[in-house]
Amino acid sequence: MLGRAKILEKTKRYDESLATLSEISVVYPNFLPVHIEKGKIHIQNGEWDAAMESVSLVIMKDRQNVEALRIYSFYLLARDYDHEMLMEKFGEL
C-alpha cells in the first residue's frame, strides 16, 4: 500500500495518495514512515498545519527520527521562522 501511495504521489494524485496513507495509518497506527509520507504530501498541497501534525506525531514517538526533524526544520525555515527553535532542531539532527 505504501508503494501505491508513492506512485500516486509521483503522478501528482495527492488526494488519492493521502487517502491510501490514511488507510495504512488506521491499520498500522505505530508505523511511523506513513506519518512522514503524509507530512510530505501535505506540504506539497500547501497544508502546512496538517503536515506539522503528522511530523509532530513522529517526533513525539521518536525524538531522533532524522526525516521528521528535517521536515520540521524545513517548516521552521519556510513558514515560521523561529531562530532559537531552528537551532535546537539542527542540533538534534
N, C-alpha and C positions, 0 to 999 in steps of 0.2 A: 504494500500500500504506500510505503514511503517513496518507492520508485515511481509509482503512478503520480504522486503529488509533485515530484521533481519534474517529470515530463510535462505535466500541466503547467508548472511554473515556466519551464523553458518555452512553451508555446504561448505564454502570456495569458493563460486562462487562470488568473489568480483566484477568482472566487471559487472555482471548482477545486483548485489546489487547497485552498483553506478549508473547504468542506471535507476533503479527504483527510487532511491533517487533523481536523476536529474529530473525525471518526476514530482515528488512531488514538488520540489523546483520551477519548472516552473509554476505549477498550484497554489501553495501556497507560494509565494516568502517571506512572512513575518513569516513563520513557522520555527522558529529557531532550533528546535530539528533536523530537516533534515540536516542542515548545520553541526551540531555537529556530527551526524552519518556519514556524508560524510568525515569529518575530520578523524574520527577513521578508516574508510575503507582505506583512502589514506595512513595513517600511516602503516596499515597492508600491503599495497602494496609497501611501501618504497617511496611513493611520498610525501615527506615532504613539498615541496613548495606548492603543491595543498592543503595539509592538513592545512597549515597555512593560506592560502587564505580563506578557509571555516571557520576556527575558528576566524580569524580576522574580518570577516563579522559579526559574532555573537557578538564579543566583541564591535564592533563599535555601534551596536544597543542596546546592553545590557551589560554595563560595569561590572555588578555584577553577570553575569552568571557563576556559580561555575564550571560547566563541561567544559566550554570553557576556563576558566582560568587554570583549571587543565591540559587540553591538551596543552595549551600554555606553561605552566611551564614544562611539560614533554619534549616538544620540546627544551626549553632552556637548560634543563639538558642533553638531549641525543645528540643534534645536534649542537647547537650554544651557547656554554657556555658563558653567559654574567651574571656575578655575580650581578651587580647592578640591571639589569632588572629582574633577577630571584627573588631577594629580594623584588622588587617592586610588582611583581605578587603574591608572597607569602603573602605580606602584604594585598593585595586586597582580597585574599582568606579569 
